[in-house]
Amino acid sequence: MVQAHNRRAIRGIVVHCLHDPGEGDNADAVEIVEDGLLVIEQGLVACVGPAADLLPQLEDSIEIEDQRGRFILPGFIDTHIHYAQTDMIASYGEQLLSWLNRYVFPTEGRFGDKEVADETARFFINELLRNGTTSALVMGTVHRQSAESVFQQAYARDMRMVAGKVLMDRNAPDYLLDTPDSGFRDTRDLIERWHGTDRLSYAITPRFAPSSSDEQLQRAGELAHQYPDTYIHTHVAENLDEVEWVKSLFPWSRSYLDVYDRFGLLRERSVYAHSIHLDDLDRRRMTESGAVAVFCPTSNMFLGSGLFDHDRTHQQRVAMALATDVGAGTSFSMLRTVSEAYKVGQLNGSSVAPLRLLYLATLAGAEALDIDDRVGSFRRGREADFVVLDPQATPLLARRTAYADTMQEKLFALFMLGDDRHVRATWLRGQPALQKDES
């Protein structure tokens, strides 16, 4: 592992959330320092403040990286993504269930091959970093090797990551099925090997309720009970046909979410991708249990699944975060994802405020994964995971921000018009993990 430099500083427009800004402008929730300094010591945030105040206090020998005019944000946190679906992103013409059978399952069938898993995991990690994502919750395939590969690649890059192998013992091709016993054993062994290793954590990962038998979901619940600090990562209520299918497979359940609840899979550190077609009782239960609803705007629109109700979810105090959901999601960029989240809000009759968008892409993800004491903001002692964003990287954004009157307006324009071209650098624990050529 690369050791962090003892002490260094980054100068630029420093912006981070201290807590949830809600839907309005909350001066106490977000810190914006136009000419700011982020001081790093041993890979951790030492302090943040105006450069004019902090520069005189620094020793002459400290290395200062000048990024004035560029935004320095906490690294983006992607709370639901499938690394094994990288190679079938942007596959045409299907909705969820037919899309799984036509594209996803054949692609995922290749991941029992270590070379395929390793090569894809390397590309995947690089693509996350190229887009400014510093932490992610990653779904593998049914193969144990899929989890091993992505953990190994994340460890090599010193990246904070949560991942897991899929549990799936029915309603999929034979080459993608495990069993309740083998899934239990593989998951237990992977937890023992990887959970808590450096910056890595494990997620117990039933793909979705239709692909696991009652017995497998029961065994997953046993693991969740035995390892209470692991995560639970799955899908819920993404597609109306899927919801009807769950009713037929689990006729005793009150709702799709109730299936997971009955098997002990609804608790703190349980993360439910999509959460579109829920009712108020479901949302109340999520709030009570501490479960997280994940907003996946690009994939929901790409597959025609529906519009996530941000306002209703927020009003009922359900914890929520944002995700790309590659490969149904159409971009690794959390900037593109934030842009689509805003548009979904508009279609639902509300405007998600710029600072709330910032929160969803950074601190909300850290809170969802229960790592906000380590990443997601620039509070003192947090790990120095951050991204440098250049509004001059494209002519249109440069022109738009030149006419912006406030930092919030500039930030909103960056969210609407930004993409991977605007990511100048991505840092992990005070070290540059990716830096783009200035040319």
C-alpha positions in Angstrom: 0.0 0.0 0.0 1.2 3.5 -0.8 1.7 5.6 2.3 0.2 9.1 2.5 2.5 12.1 2.5 2.7 13.6 6.0 1.2 17.0 5.2 0.0 18.8 2.1 -2.7 21.3 1.0 -5.0 21.8 -1.9 -6.2 25.3 -2.9 -9.5 25.8 -4.7 -13.3 26.3 -4.3 -13.9 24.0 -1.4 -17.5 22.8 -1.0 -18.9 20.1 1.3 -22.0 19.2 3.3 -22.0 19.2 7.0 -25.5 17.7 7.2 -28.6 17.3 5.1 -29.6 20.7 3.6 -33.1 19.5 2.9 -35.0 21.3 0.1 -34.0 24.9 0.9 -30.9 27.0 1.2 -29.5 26.1 4.6 -26.4 28.1 5.4 -25.4 25.8 8.3 -25.6 22.6 6.2 -23.1 23.4 3.5 -19.7 25.1 3.7 -18.5 26.9 0.6 -15.1 28.6 0.6 -14.4 30.4 -2.7 -10.7 30.6 -2.2 -10.3 27.7 0.2 -7.6 25.5 1.5 -8.0 21.8 2.3 -5.1 20.7 4.5 -4.3 17.0 4.7 -2.2 15.3 7.3 -1.4 11.5 7.1 -4.2 11.0 4.6 -6.8 12.7 6.8 -8.4 16.1 6.7 -6.5 18.4 9.1 -8.6 21.5 8.5 -10.5 23.5 5.9 -10.9 27.3 5.6 -10.1 30.4 3.7 -6.7 30.3 2.1 -6.0 33.9 3.4 -6.4 32.6 6.9 -4.6 29.3 6.7 -1.7 30.0 4.4 0.2 32.1 7.0 -0.1 29.3 9.5 1.5 26.6 7.3 5.2 25.8 7.4 7.2 26.9 4.3 8.0 23.3 3.3 4.3 22.2 2.9 3.4 21.2 -0.6 0.4 23.3 -1.9 -1.4 22.2 -5.0 -3.0 25.2 -6.8 -6.5 24.3 -8.1 -7.9 27.8 -7.9 -11.0 28.2 -10.1 -11.8 24.5 -9.7 -14.2 22.9 -7.3 -12.9 20.6 -4.6 -15.7 18.3 -3.4 -15.8 15.1 -1.3 -15.5 12.1 -3.5 -18.7 10.9 -5.0 -20.3 7.8 -3.4 -22.2 5.4 -5.7 -24.6 3.3 -3.5 -25.6 0.8 -6.1 -23.7 -0.5 -9.1 -23.0 -3.8 -10.9 -19.4 -4.1 -12.0 -20.1 -7.3 -14.0 -22.5 -5.4 -16.2 -19.9 -3.0 -17.5 -19.7 -4.7 -20.9 -23.4 -4.7 -21.6 -24.2 -1.1 -20.6 -26.5 0.6 -23.1 -28.2 -2.6 -24.3 -31.2 -1.8 -26.5 -34.9 -2.4 -26.3 -36.0 -4.2 -23.1 -37.6 -3.6 -19.8 -36.3 -5.1 -16.5 -37.3 -8.8 -16.7 -36.6 -9.4 -20.4 -33.4 -7.2 -20.2 -32.1 -9.6 -17.5 -32.7 -12.6 -19.6 -31.5 -11.2 -22.9 -28.4 -9.3 -21.8 -27.5 -9.5 -18.1 -27.5 -13.3 -17.4 -25.3 -14.2 -20.5 -22.8 -11.4 -19.6 -22.6 -12.4 -15.9 -22.1 -16.1 -16.9 -18.6 -15.2 -17.9 -17.5 -14.2 -14.3 -16.6 -17.7 -13.1 -13.4 -17.1 -15.2 -10.8 -15.4 -13.0 -9.2 -13.6 -15.9 -12.6 -12.1 -17.0 -13.4 -11.0 -13.4 -9.9 -9.5 -12.8 -9.8 -7.6 -16.0 -13.3 -6.2 -15.7 -12.7 -5.3 -12.1 -9.6 -3.3 -13.0 -11.4 -1.4 -15.8 -14.3 -0.8 -13.4 -12.2 0.7 -10.6 -10.4 2.9 -13.1 -13.7 4.1 -14.6 -15.1 4.9 -11.1 -12.0 7.0 -10.3 -12.0 8.6 -13.8 -15.5 9.9 -12.9 -14.7 11.1 -9.4 -16.3 8.2 -7.5 -14.2 7.3 -4.4 -16.6 4.8 -2.7 -19.2 2.4 -4.0 -21.6 -0.4 -3.0 -21.0 -3.0 -5.7 -23.0 -6.1 -6.7 -21.0 -9.0 -8.1 -22.3 -12.1 -9.8 -23.2 -15.5 -8.3 -19.6 -16.5 -8.6 -17.4 -16.2 -5.6 -14.6 -15.1 -7.8 -16.5 -12.0 -8.8 -16.4 -10.7 -5.3 -12.8 -11.7 -4.8 -11.7 -9.8 -7.9 -13.4 -6.5 -7.2 -12.1 -6.6 -3.5 -8.6 -7.3 -4.7 -8.6 -4.4 -7.2 -10.2 -2.0 -4.7 -7.6 -3.0 -2.1 -4.8 -2.4 -4.5 -6.0 1.1 -5.1 -6.7 1.9 -1.5 -10.4 2.5 -2.2 -13.2 2.3 0.3 -15.7 -0.2 -1.1 -18.5 -2.5 -0.1 -19.2 -5.5 -2.3 -20.7 -9.0 -2.3 -21.4 -12.1 -4.4 -24.9 -12.6 -5.6 -27.2 -15.2 -4.0 -29.5 -16.7 -6.6 -30.9 -20.2 -6.5 -33.9 -20.0 -8.9 -35.5 -18.2 -11.9 -32.2 -17.8 -13.7 -30.1 -20.0 -16.1 -28.5 -23.1 -14.5 -25.0 -21.7 -15.0 -25.9 -18.8 -12.7 -27.4 -20.7 -9.8 -26.0 -21.5 -6.4 -27.8 -23.3 -3.6 -28.9 -22.1 -0.2 -26.0 -24.1 1.3 -23.3 -23.1 -1.2 -24.4 -19.5 -1.1 -24.3 -19.4 2.7 -20.9 -21.0 2.8 -19.4 -18.8 0.1 -20.8 -15.6 1.7 -19.6 -16.6 5.2 -16.1 -17.3 3.9 -16.0 -14.0 1.9 -17.2 -12.1 5.0 -14.4 -13.7 7.1 -11.8 -12.9 4.4 -12.8 -9.4 3.4 -15.1 -7.7 5.8 -13.2 -5.1 7.7 -10.0 -5.6 5.7 -8.5 -2.1 5.4 -11.2 0.0 3.7 -13.3 -3.0 2.5 -16.7 -4.2 3.8 -19.0 -7.0 2.8 -22.6 -6.9 1.6 -24.9 -10.0 1.9 -26.4 -9.9 -1.6 -29.6 -11.7 -2.7 -30.1 -10.4 -6.3 -33.8 -9.8 -5.8 -36.6 -11.7 -4.1 -37.7 -13.6 -7.2 -34.3 -15.2 -7.7 -34.0 -16.6 -4.2 -36.1 -19.4 -2.7 -37.6 -19.0 0.8 -34.8 -21.3 2.1 -32.1 -19.1 0.6 -33.6 -15.9 1.9 -33.8 -17.6 5.3 -30.1 -18.4 5.2 -29.3 -14.9 4.1 -31.2 -13.7 7.2 -29.2 -16.0 9.4 -26.0 -14.4 8.0 -27.4 -10.9 8.6 -28.0 -11.9 12.2 -24.6 -13.5 12.7 -22.8 -10.6 11.1 -24.8 -7.5 12.2 -22.2 -5.0 10.9 -22.3 -6.4 7.4 -24.5 -4.8 4.8 -27.6 -6.2 3.0 -27.7 -5.1 -0.7 -30.6 -6.0 -3.1 -33.3 -4.6 -5.3 -37.0 -3.8 -4.4 -40.0 -2.6 -6.3 -38.2 -1.5 -9.4 -40.7 -2.6 -12.1 -44.5 -3.2 -12.0 -44.2 -6.6 -13.7 -41.6 -7.5 -11.1 -43.9 -6.5 -8.3 -46.7 -8.7 -9.6 -44.2 -11.6 -10.0 -43.2 -11.2 -6.3 -46.9 -11.4 -5.3 -47.3 -14.7 -7.2 -44.1 -16.1 -5.7 -44.7 -15.0 -2.1 -48.5 -14.9 -1.8 -48.3 -14.6 2.0 -46.5 -11.3 1.8 -48.1 -7.9 2.3 -45.7 -6.3 -0.1 -42.4 -6.8 -2.0 -40.5 -5.1 0.9 -42.4 -7.3 3.4 -40.7 -10.4 1.9 -37.3 -9.2 2.9 -38.7 -8.0 6.3 -40.0 -11.5 7.1 -36.6 -13.0 6.5 -34.7 -10.6 8.7 -33.2 -8.6 5.9 -34.6 -5.2 6.8 -32.3 -3.4 9.3 -29.7 -0.8 9.6 -27.1 -1.1 6.8 -29.7 -2.7 4.5 -29.6 -0.9 1.1 -32.6 -1.2 -1.3 -32.0 -0.1 -4.9 -34.9 1.6 -6.7 -37.7 1.6 -4.1 -40.0 3.1 -6.7 -43.3 1.2 -6.3 -43.6 1.4 -2.5 -46.6 2.5 -0.4 -46.5 4.6 2.7 -46.5 1.5 5.0 -43.4 0.3 3.2 -41.7 3.6 3.6 -42.7 3.8 7.3 -41.1 0.4 7.8 -37.9 1.4 6.1 -37.7 4.5 8.4 -38.3 2.3 11.5 -35.7 -0.2 10.5 -33.0 2.2 9.3 -33.0 0.8 5.8 -31.9 3.0 2.8 -33.8 3.7 -0.4 -31.5 4.2 -3.4 -32.5 6.6 -6.2 -31.3 5.3 -9.6 -32.6 7.8 -12.1 -30.7 6.9 -15.2 -31.5 3.2 -15.0 -35.1 3.8 -14.0 -35.7 5.9 -17.1 -33.6 3.7 -19.4 -35.6 0.6 -18.5 -38.9 2.5 -18.3 -39.3 1.3 -14.7 -40.9 4.5 -13.2 -40.1 7.7 -11.4 -38.7 7.6 -7.8 -40.7 9.9 -5.5 -37.9 11.9 -3.9 -40.3 14.3 -2.0 -42.5 11.5 -0.6 -39.5 9.5 0.5 -37.9 12.5 2.1 -41.2 13.6 3.8 -41.5 10.2 5.4 -37.9 10.5 6.6 -36.6 7.4 4.7 -32.8 7.5 4.4 -31.9 7.8 0.7 -28.9 8.1 -1.5 -28.0 8.2 -5.2 -26.6 5.6 -7.6 -25.6 5.1 -11.2 -26.8 1.5 -11.3 -24.6 0.6 -14.2 -25.3 -1.4 -16.4 -29.0 -0.4 -16.6 -27.7 3.0 -15.7 -26.2 4.7 -18.7 -23.2 6.4 -17.2 -20.5 5.9 -14.5 -20.7 9.6 -13.9 -22.4 10.8 -10.7 -22.5 14.2 -12.3 -24.7 12.8 -15.1 -26.7 10.9 -12.4 -27.3 14.1 -10.4 -28.5 15.8 -13.6 -31.1 13.1 -14.2 -32.2 13.0 -10.6 -33.1 16.7 -10.9 -35.1 16.0 -14.1 -37.0 13.2 -12.4 -37.9 15.6 -9.7 -39.2 18.0 -12.3 -41.3 15.3 -13.9 -42.8 14.6 -10.4 -43.6 18.3 -9.9 -40.8 19.4 -7.7 -37.3 20.8 -8.0 -34.5 19.2 -6.0 -32.4 22.1 -4.7 -28.7 22.3 -5.8 -27.3 21.8 -2.3 -29.6 18.8 -1.8 -28.2 17.3 -5.1 -24.7 17.8 -3.7 -25.7 16.1 -0.5 -27.2 13.1 -2.3 -24.0 12.5 -4.3 -21.7 12.8 -1.3 -22.6 12.8 2.4 -26.0 11.0 1.9 -24.1 8.1 0.4 -21.7 8.1 3.3 -24.6 8.1 5.7 -26.4 5.4 3.8 -23.3 3.2 4.1 -22.7 4.2 7.7 -19.3 5.6 6.9 -20.0 9.3 7.4 -17.5 9.3 10.3 -14.8 8.5 7.7 -15.8 10.0 4.4 -18.4 12.2 2.7 -17.3 15.5 4.1 -14.3 17.5 5.0 -14.8 17.5 8.7 -11.6 17.2 10.6 -10.3 13.6 10.8 -12.2 12.4 7.8 -10.2 10.4 5.2 -9.1 12.8 2.4 -11.1 11.3 -0.4 -12.0 14.0 -2.8 -12.5 15.1 -6.5 -11.3 18.2 -8.3 -13.8 19.4 -10.9 -12.9 21.9 -13.6 -15.7 24.1 -14.9 -13.4 25.3 -17.7 -13.0 21.8 -19.2 -15.7 22.4 -21.8 -16.6 25.6 -23.6 -20.3 25.5 -22.8 -19.8 25.1 -19.0 -17.1 27.7 -19.0 -19.4 30.1 -20.8 -22.4 29.3 -18.5 -20.4 29.6 -15.2 -19.0 32.9 -16.4 -22.5 34.3 -16.3 -23.4 32.8 -12.9 -23.8 35.2 -10.1 -23.4 32.8 -7.1 -21.5 29.7 -6.2 -24.7 27.8 -5.9 -25.7 28.7 -9.5 -22.2 27.7 -10.7 -22.5 24.4 -8.8 -26.0 23.7 -10.3 -24.6 24.4 -13.8 -21.8 22.0 -13.1 -24.3 19.3 -12.1 -26.5 19.8 -15.1 -23.7 20.1 -17.7 -20.8 18.2 -16.1 -19.5 14.8 -16.9 -16.2 12.8 -16.8 -14.4 15.5 -18.8 -14.7 17.9 -15.9 -13.0 15.5 -13.4 -9.4 16.9 -13.2 -8.3 14.6 -10.4 -9.5 12.0 -7.9 -7.7 11.5 -4.6 -7.9 8.7 -2.1 -6.7 9.1 1.5 -4.6 12.1 0.6 -3.0 10.6 -2.5 -3.8 11.3 -6.1 -5.4 8.1 -7.5 -6.1 9.6 -10.9 -4.8 12.9 -12.4 -5.7 14.0 -15.9 -3.2 15.7 -18.3 -3.5 19.5 -18.3 -3.1 19.6 -22.1 
